[in-house]
């Protein structure tokens, strides 16, 4: 039977209309967009010196300024936390003298080996997730780093006895710690480029252990470079990304960064670094270029230090991190109570704690950091107060400068602890 073309067209139109009507009937309403989760205040966006101008603490300010003048330090920043509440945060001196830029508590600085505390927390997070144990071996057939790079280099099977805990406690037994000797490594390995981390692995691990792992200890930046490698291997993420996502953000720290080697690399709110004349102000550039540079700008490859010493932060944000790993109830911890106990367990004065330098019960917990252009001390006292200071100037005393800072803390605590304001600057709204 022949159907008229007009009839076919009418039928087609009717079908389309019916389909559209049917589809309209079953269309679900578009859900309203849900508000994004509220982020905690970003400390370094809100803290100013004026917020800690407390009349009763004028003497504290004088003592800190006198300390900086005594040691020819351009600028420093102090944060005080009590029972997980930030009660004081203030900058002193110059963040950058040449620009007459005053130090503020929002300025960030290289924290040097305080970075090791962050790395240790990252390891404990992985342990809490049951992705590793600090008792796991690092090298060998059952080791975390059972990779061709390490297997091809290691000849001394004693390396197979090294555990994650040995690295955390500086008990690996490595024959040297070459991370601050890039130029020497280039000469020794006949490299035509600045050494990368794989070069350091080959250099160190090709030698025999200097002592049996776990039998003694020797401070080792190299060991914490390996811990950074372990974090990457186990998590499947770059070290910095993992730390940001799994440690810093959960702790409420949003302005911590891996630092750069040169002035041109600095962030907008990062200070300028200075080197005391007695510390050897100028040095040959770590790249082997032959160029003489300021020790604090080009003397070392800062990013390569990674989890051993490359992080930058403000004392206030470090305080926020400490509040998240101290086992106190006021701020929720980002690691388990078991992990807190492991990190702070004390054996004796000759055994490093995990991430911390020392956790003697009668003295409190301490973590120091020293690098060209900076000194840092985190001191957590048994009564729940935590004092943190970072400076933008290194002194001729080197690592022992932290003893002077510790003495300053003890003196100021005796005089001014009772005068600290009862408040929590962690909870202040963004101005």
N, C-alpha and C positions, 0 to 999 in steps of 0.2 A: 504494500500500500504506500502510495506516495504522500509525504507530509509536506505541507506548505512551509516555505522558509520563514515566513512571519510567525507561524505557530511555534517552530523550533526556537526562534529567538525569544518569544514570550516565555516558553518553558524554561529556557536557560536563565533568564532574568529571575523567574520565580524561584528556581533552585538556589541561586546565589543569595537572594533575599532571605530564604528560609534558613540557609546555612549560617548567614550572618546573625539572624535572630537567635538561632540555637547556640551559637558561640557566645553571644552576649549573655544569654541566660546563665551559662556555666562559668563565666569569667569571675574569678575571685577578686575581691577588693585588694588593692595594693596596700601592704602593711605600712604603717607609719614608721619612719626611720627611728631606730632606738638611739638614745643619747650615748655617746662614747663614755666609757668608764672614766670617772674623774681621777686625774693624776694628782699625786701629792705635790705640794708646793716645791718648786725648784729653788733650792736654797740660794744658789749663786745669782738668782734673779732678784732677790729681795734683801739680802744682807748688806748693811752699810755700817760704817763706823759709828754713826750717830745713834744707832740702836743700842750700842753698848757704852754710851757715855753715862756712866754711873758715878755720882759724886763720891760715894763711899769707896770707890775703887780707883780713885786718882793715884793713890800710892802704888797700886799694882801697875798702872800705866807707866809711872816714873821708873819703877824697877825694870820693866821690860825695855824701855828706851835706853836706860843706862847699860843694860846687858848688850844691846845692839851696838852702842857707842864703844864699849869696852873692847869688843871683838871686831870692830870696823866692819860691821854688817850693814849693808844698805837698807834692807827692809826685812820684815818678818810678819807673820800672821799667827794669831793665837786663838784657839777654840777651847772652851771648857764645857764639858758635859757632866751632869750630875744625875745619876739614876735614869739614864737614857733620855734626859732632857737637855737640850742645848741652852745653856744659860748665859753664855758670853762668847762673842766672836768679834775680833777686832784686828785691824792691820796697823802696823807701825812703820814709820820711815817711808822709804821710796819703793814703789813698784818699778819705776823707771826714772832714775834721777835726772837724766838728760832731758826728759820731757816734763819734769816737775810733776810727775804722776804719783800721787800718794797711794800707799798700800791700803787696800780695802779687804775685808774678809771674803769678798767675792772673787778675788784674784786667785788663779790657780798657779801651782808651782810643781816642778819636778819633785817627786817624793822619794826618788832613789830606791833603796832597798825596802822601804815600806811597801813597795809593790809586791814583795814576796808574801805579805800577809794576804793580799788579794788572790794571788795564785794558789796559796794553800786553801783558801776558802773554796775556790773553784774545784780543787781536788776533792774536798769534803762533800760538795754538792754532788759530784759524780758518784761518790761512795754512797751517799744517801739514796741515790737513784739506782743503786746496785749495778752500776756500769763498770765499777772497778772496786778494789779494796786496796788500802794502803799496804797490805801485806803482799800484794801481787809483785811478781818479779818484773823488772823493766826490760831486760835483754834475754836472749837465748830462745830456745824452742817454745817455751811456755810464757815468754815475756810479752809485755804490751807492745814494745817496739821490736817485734820480730820481723824486721824489714831487711831487704837486701842491703840497703845502705849500711846499717849497723852490723849485720851479719858478716859482710865482706871486710869490715875494718877490724872488728874485735878478734883478737887472737888469744888473749888471756881469759880463760873460762871463769875466772873469779868474778868477772863482770856479770855473769849469769846469776850471781848471788845478790845483786843489788835489788832492793825493793823500793817501792814508791816512798815508803816511810824513811828509808835511808836517805833519799834525796831531800825530803822535807827537813830532816834533821842534820843535813850536811855530813852524812856518814858514808858517802859513796866510795871514797877512796881514790878519787881522781888525782893524777900526779901533778896537775897544775890547773890554774883558773885563768884562761887567756882572754876573756871577753874584753878586757881593757888594754889589750896589747895587739891591736889590729896590724900595726906597721910591722912588728916583730913576726907576727904570724905570716904576713905576706912574704917576708924575707926567708923565713924558715921553710915555707912550702913552695917558694918560687912562684908566687901568684902574680898575675898581671892585673889583678882587680882587688878591691877591698874584700876581705873574707866574708862569706855568708855563713849562715849557721851550719850548713853541711861541711864547710871547711873546718870549723871548730870541732865538729863531731869526729871527723877523720883524724885531726891532729891529736886530740886527747885520748880517744878510745883505741888508737893504735899502740899506745904504751901500756905497760903492765900497771896494775893498781899499785898505789903507794902504800896502802894498808888494806887489810881485809875489810870488806864492807860491813858496817855495823860495829866494828871493833874499836874505832876511834872516830874523831871528827875533825874536819877542816872546812872552814867557811867556804862555800862554793857557789858563785854565781852560775857557773856552768851547770850545776845540778838543777837549778831552777829554770834554766833554759830547757833542759830535758823535760821538766815538769810541764812547761808550756807546750812542748811537743806531744807529751802524753795526753794533755787535755784536748789537743786537736785530733789526735788519733782516735781517742775513745768517743768524743762527742760528734766527730764528723764535721766540725765547724772550725773556721779560723779561730785562733786563741782569743783575739780581741772581741770578736763577735760573741763567742760563748760567754765570756766574762760579762759583757754588757747585758746579754739577755738573761743569764741565769744567776748572776751575782749582783751586779750594780743596780739594774732596774728594780728587781725585787726588794733591794735594800733602800730604794728611794734616792739613789745617786745618779744624776743625769748629766753631770759636767766633769766626768773623769775621762781622760784621753791618754793614748800613747803619745809621748812627746816626740819632738823632732830634734835634730842635731844642730841646727843653725838658727840664728835670729829670725831669718825669713820664714822659718817653719812655725813660729809661735802663733798661738791662738789670740783672738782679740782681747781676752781677759787674762792672758798669761803674762807674767812678769818678765823683766829683763834680768838675766843672770850675771853675776859678777864673781871674779876670782881674786882672792887676797894675794897681794904681791908675794908674800912668803910661801904661797902654795904653787908658785911657778906659773905666772899668768899666761905665758905664751908657749906653744908646743907645736910640733909639726902635725899637720892635718892627718887624721886617721886613714885617709884614702891613699897615703903614700905619694901625694902630689908634690911634696917638698915645700909647700906653702906653710908659712907660720901663721897660726890662728890663735885666738883666745882659747884657752883650755876648755872653757865651758861652751864654746861654739865651734865645733869641728874637731875637738880633741878626741871625741868618742862617737861611735855609732849608736846613738840613743835608741832608735827603734829596734835594733838588733838585740838589745838587752831584754826586750819582751817582758815576760813575767818575773825576771830577776831584778828589774830596776827602771822600767821605761815609763811608768804611769805618772800622770800629772793630776793634781787635785787641789782643792782648798782644804784647810784643816777642818772646816765645818762639815764638809761632805765625808771626810775620813771618819769623823765622829759618828755620822749617820751610819756608816758601814759597821763601825765597832758596835753600835747599839743593836745591830742586827745579827751579831755573832757572839754576844756576851752572856747569854743564858738568863738575862733578867726578864721579868714579865711585862715591863712597861712597853717595850717594842717587840713585836713578833720577830723571832729569829728566822733567818733564811736557811739555816742548817739545823739538824736534829740535836736534841740535848746530848746524845751520845757523841756527836761530832764536836760540839762545844767542849765536852769533857776531854776528848782526845787531844784537841788543839791546845788546851790549857793545862794538861797533865804535867806535873813537875816531877823530875827524877832527881837531879842534882845540878850543881852549878856548871858541870862539864858536859851537860847534855842539852842541846837546843830543843826548844819546844817547836810544835808544828806551825810554821809561819811566824810566830812570835820569836823574839830573841830569848826571852826568859819569862817564866810564869811563877817565880817563887812566891808562895802564899803570903809571906810576911812583907814582901816588897811590891807585889802587884805584877801586872803584865807590862812588858815593854817591847817596842819595835823601833829600831833606829834606821836611819838612812843617810848616806853621804855620797855626794857626787859633785863633780866640779860645778860650782855655781849654786849649790844648795846643801842644807843640812835639815834633817827632820827627826822628830821624836814624838812617838805616841806612848803615853804613860797612863795605864789604867790602874788606879789605886784600889786597895782592898775595900775601901769604904764606898766604892761606886762612882767616885769622881774620875774623869778622864781628861787629861790635859794634852793638847796637841799643838806643836809649833813647827812651822816650816819657815826657813829663811831663803832669800834669793842670793846668798853670798856664801861661798865656801871659805874656810879659814885654814891657816897653817896647821891647826891641830888635827885636821882630818876627822876620822871616825871618833876620836876621843872628845870632839866638841859636844857630843850628846851628853857627856858627863856634866859639862857646865850647864847645859839646858836642864838636865835633871835636877841639879842643885838649885837652879832658879825656881823650878816648879815647887820643890819642897819648901823653900823659903816663902814663896808667895802663898802657898796653901796654909801655912801656919798663921800668916798675917791676915789673909783675905777670904778664906773659904766661907767663913760665917757671914761675910758681907755680900756674897754672890746673890743676885736676884732670884726669887722663886718664880720661874717662868719656863716656858718651853718654846724656843725660837724655831724648832722644827715645825711647829703648827701655825706659825704666823701666816696670814694670807699674803698673797703676792700684792705688793703695793702698786 
